């Protein structure tokens, strides 16, 4: 079946909408690059663009699609546009206003094709709140179909039990992260699976068996991974800002992996706890208990106090994101007025997410550096945000002690002053970070 697929092929989602079998992602694309990249993708033949509120480039996606439609005299309906909301706001009306704002930013005939809940980490009530808001948005005609992202089986079953099956579940999928139980569940319930991170950010580009399969078919390693995704029935969402890569990632319809190739790649599946960051969440804990959150939300925390990412330069941004992809982050939600749990003096620490763009200009170095900062005394143990900000200002750098299990553990009191921070909206006052020893030795 997949051998007959083309770049124009689609999967039916119901509601009179079809989703193209290959998408184009814009995660991490700076706003000044997004228009160019999306335009290149559309000219290459992509008809499916995946954005999100968190990516902060919804407007640029809409600008690019609108300009391309005008230039080519194409109908808006020829392009499938997805976006996502990451967390509910305080009230249903505020959440709905946030959804409408996304539609208005994209500004394509007053609607988007698909709107997803970005993560399940807002808890049962938060998920219900978000889903009801999406249903209301659909009733207004501002979105055609709705779905989820990073949902596990219990989260999906929760929606099904409430009376509606999401059309889409977007999760991390590639040979090293196959998430088979979730895939089987989605297939059983006719939920289309979108695969983000389908080429694993190049992490396994030198894998000997992958290279061998690519040579056998005279294609690039990334094309093999995308073809594997297609033949699994997934909708891969490759991302690139390089025109040649954008074209290469779309050129996956003129070859087919044989059974031996597929079996070789299928055998690479790893323990999901080591590779699939975003889906392995425990999202139903009560406020005040440790809650693991996905790397993307974690990255928002890393922006707090760090200033503009753009000031660090591209390599600096990439280094910071590389850290985020490997970190495990837990949140302890504390509202203003809560008292932070008492800590021993050695644990009284705050985190400074610092970075520099050219601290050594002669060498032309650009790097983003995670600095562990600790106060010798007077860690923030009183009310919420102001204490965190005070700790942030007066923090002194220290060399953190590594525990025998090879990790650095620190209670994180981060400043939530940045209005752009979604952690600020969520009301998170304290975070708990675990960094593997391997990451600390790489200069993070």
Secondary structure, 3 states (H helix, E strand, C coil): CHHHCCCCCEEEEECCEEEECEEEECCCCCHHHHHHHHHHHHHHCCCEEECCCCCCCHHHHHHHHHHHHHHHCCCHHHCEEEEEECCCCCCHHHHHHHHHHHHHHHCCCCCEEEEEECCCCCHHHHHHHHHHHHHHHHHCCCEEEEEEECCCHHHHHHHHHCCCCCCEEEEECECCECCHHHHHHHHHCCCEEEEECCCHHHCCCCCHHHHHHHHHHCCCHHHHHHHHHHHCCCEEEEECCCHHHHHHHHCCCCCCCCHHHHHHHHCCCCCHHHHCCCCCCCCCCCCCCEEECCHHHHHHHHHCCCCCHHHHCHHHHHHHHHHHHHCEEEEEECCCCCECCCCCHHHCEEEEEEEECCCCHHHCCCEEEEEEEECCCCCCCCEHHHHHHHHHHHCEECCCCCCCCCEEEEEEECCCCCCCCHHHHHCEEEEEEEEEHHHHHCCC
